[in-house]
Amino acid sequence: MFVRVEYIDGHTINYNTLEELIQDSDNEEVISIDCSFNKLVSLPNMIFPNLHTFQCYNNKLVSLPENMVFPKLHTFNCSMNRLVSIPNMVFPN
């Protein structure tokens, strides 16, 4: 099961059985993503220029993509996963 990220504008998609997120469009309007409590094992390279909050805790993630661009990010939570490493990521001051 997957969800196309283009349809998310700040609503939560947590507590589902999602195994994959797909970003295939411009996401200028997205300011919040909460995909916690799913079955995600990976995330796509993601570019969200106005994203403030990204939550993906309590999934099955083993890695994060190398290209996650969130220039306005304030909150990032990927706890309770299976991460073995975290890529170099640049967050705003």
N, C-alpha and C positions, 0 to 999 in steps of 0.2 A: 504494500500500500504506500502511496506517496502523495504529496501535496505540492502543487506548483506555487512557489513563493510569490508569484505575481499577484495572487489573490489575497494576500495578507496586508492589511493596512494598519495593524496595531492590535488586532484581536488575538487572543491566545488560541493555540492549537495543542494545548497540553492535555494529558490524560487520554491519549488515543493509542493506536497501535501503529503509528507511522514508522516506516523503516527507511524512508528516503525523503529528502527535500530537494526540489529542483528549482533552480533560479534560471529563468529563460527570458526575462524581459527587464525593462528599466524599472527600478524600484526607488525612485526619487521620493515618493510619499510615505514609504514605510518608516515608522519611528520606533516600533517595538515589536519584537518577536519573542514569543515564549513557546518553545517546542519541548518543554520538560515533560517527564513521565511518558515517554514514548519508547520505541524500540530502535531508535536511530543508531546505526553503526558507523556512519560517516556523514560528513556535510560537504556540500559543493563549495567551490570557490565563490565567495560572496562579496558583492559590492553594494553597499547601502549607504549612500552619502549623507542621509539624515537620520540614521538609526541611533537612538539614544540608549535602548535597552535590548540586550540579547541574553536570553536564558535558555539553556539546553541541558539543565541538570537532570539527573536520574534517567539516563539513556544507556546505551551500550557503546558509546564512542571510544574508539581506541586511538584515534588521532584527529587532529584538526587540520584543515586545509592550509596550505602555505600562503594563499592569497585571500585574506579576509580584510576588506577595507571598510572601516567604520570610523570616519574622521570626527564624528560628533558623539562617540560612544561615552556613556557615563556608567553603565552597569553591564558587567560581563560575568555570567555565572555558568560554568560547565562542571560543577562539582558532581560527585556521585556517578562517575562514568568509569571507563577502563583506560583512561589516557596513560600512555607510557612516556610521552614527550609533548611539549608544546612548542609550536614554531615561533620564531621571532615575529612579534606583532607590535605595530606602532599604534598607540592609543593617544588621544589628545591629553594635553596637560590639565 
